[in-house]
């Protein structure tokens, strides 16, 4: 979680051997390797250094960018608010996956995130990656944060929504042609009998802070991490919303709700005062 310096070539080779690659899925016993990797990154901006894992993750269909996610938290003509810190996730921004299927009514808050994406699938890739969490609409990946009071989307450099914040990867399902023969990578077909029961799995998040104890009071943060761990361990029966100890939790206001509150404060309450004053004036005129 949040590597402070780049992994060396030797270290990445250890990870690669542990997980297995498209060309080497089996161990010395001829069995599928069953590595499990949970990785939490940060944007490679400012004091944050690149993790050195881009090439490694690319072999599993996961692309890591150095951009920081920016989005319009409140979209108003005069009082717009942009943030690169609090990124609220709920409802349809949890994509279809075992990790997220039971937590879509919970709100997860990411505290700064880099942009992730999925590499095009080729015939030689035995792993497939799937986006599981996306940033809110009107988000983009900002490449230049330092010195900017208000980040601005640059279509020539930045990438616009949909922006992916988390990805899960595992062995591909075999594709079968009309003759019912495997059309997936030839060097991987020997291992496909174990798909669904065995094989390495990977989950990558573009943020580390959301998993910290300090932010576990957000309803979805803890469950998203626990579900990712359960999925990696193939303990699917434990996926879902965990039991919570009764305590005091702060209210999480979604961007849409914050917009309504802002408008009510700016226009609603003063309008009520004006209407009451006008009514009193009208009554006195009579």
Beta strands, then each sheet from edge to edge (+ up, - down):
strand 1: 36-40
strand 2: 62-74
strand 3: 81-83
strand 4: 86-89
strand 5: 108-111
strand 6: 114-118
strand 7: 127-134
strand 8: 139-142
strand 9: 159-160
strand 10: 164-171
strand 11: 201-205
sheet 1: 1+ 11+ 10- 7+
sheet 2: 3+ 2- 6+
sheet 3: 3+ 2- 8+ 9-
sheet 4: 4+ 5-
end
